[in-house]
Amino acid sequence: MNQDSGKHRGKRLLKGGRPAVRQALYMAALVAARHNPVIREFYQRLRQAGKPAKVAITASMRKILVILNAMLKNPTHWNPKLHLAA
């Protein structure tokens, strides 16, 4: 949710969606940023680009969600080599 009005630009807040799913994705992204090579590389690249930690975690949450949706659409198992190439 943005808090913009006219020329004022405020911080965005993450309020939309289902809280339980958002909380589960947040914890998964925190763990993945430390232990999953695909998400860790993605997270570190964002941090080195100057993104705040919360922004990098939120982007990691979305990446996890996109990967999981693709795995459900095309019934496949986790393959880090496939996701590293993407």
C-alpha positions in Angstrom: 0.0 0.0 0.0 1.5 3.3 -1.0 1.2 6.5 0.9 1.7 9.0 -1.9 -0.1 12.3 -2.3 0.8 14.9 -4.8 4.6 15.3 -4.8 4.9 13.5 -1.4 6.4 10.0 -1.7 6.2 7.8 1.4 7.2 4.3 2.3 5.1 1.5 1.0 3.5 -1.0 3.4 2.8 -4.6 2.8 -0.8 -5.0 3.9 -2.6 -6.8 1.1 -3.3 -10.5 0.7 -3.8 -13.2 3.2 -1.8 -12.6 6.5 -1.2 -16.4 7.2 0.3 -16.9 3.7 2.3 -13.7 3.9 3.8 -14.8 7.3 4.6 -18.3 6.0 6.3 -16.8 2.9 8.3 -14.3 5.1 9.7 -17.1 7.3 10.5 -19.2 4.3 12.3 -16.3 2.6 14.3 -15.6 5.8 15.5 -19.3 5.9 16.0 -19.5 2.2 18.1 -16.3 2.2 20.6 -18.1 4.4 20.4 -21.8 3.3 19.0 -22.1 -0.3 21.6 -21.3 -2.9 19.2 -20.0 -5.4 17.4 -17.6 -3.1 20.6 -16.7 -1.2 22.3 -15.6 -4.5 19.2 -13.5 -5.4 19.0 -11.9 -2.0 22.7 -11.1 -1.8 22.6 -9.6 -5.3 19.7 -7.3 -4.3 21.5 -6.3 -1.1 24.7 -5.5 -3.0 22.7 -3.3 -5.3 21.8 -1.2 -2.3 18.3 -2.5 -1.6 17.1 -2.5 2.0 16.9 -5.9 3.7 13.1 -5.8 3.9 12.8 -5.1 0.2 15.2 -7.9 -0.6 13.2 -10.3 1.6 9.9 -9.3 0.0 11.4 -9.8 -3.4 12.6 -13.3 -2.3 9.1 -14.0 -1.0 7.8 -13.3 -4.5 10.5 -15.4 -6.2 9.7 -18.3 -3.9 6.0 -17.9 -4.8 6.7 -17.8 -8.5 8.9 -20.9 -8.3 6.3 -22.8 -6.4 3.5 -21.8 -8.8 5.7 -23.0 -11.7 6.4 -26.3 -9.9 2.6 -26.8 -9.4 1.7 -25.9 -13.0 4.3 -28.3 -14.5 4.4 -31.1 -12.0 8.1 -31.1 -11.2 10.4 -31.4 -8.2 12.8 -28.8 -7.0 15.8 -28.6 -9.2 18.3 -25.9 -8.2 20.2 -26.0 -11.5 17.0 -25.2 -13.3 16.2 -22.2 -11.1 19.8 -20.9 -11.1 19.6 -20.6 -14.9 16.3 -18.6 -14.7 
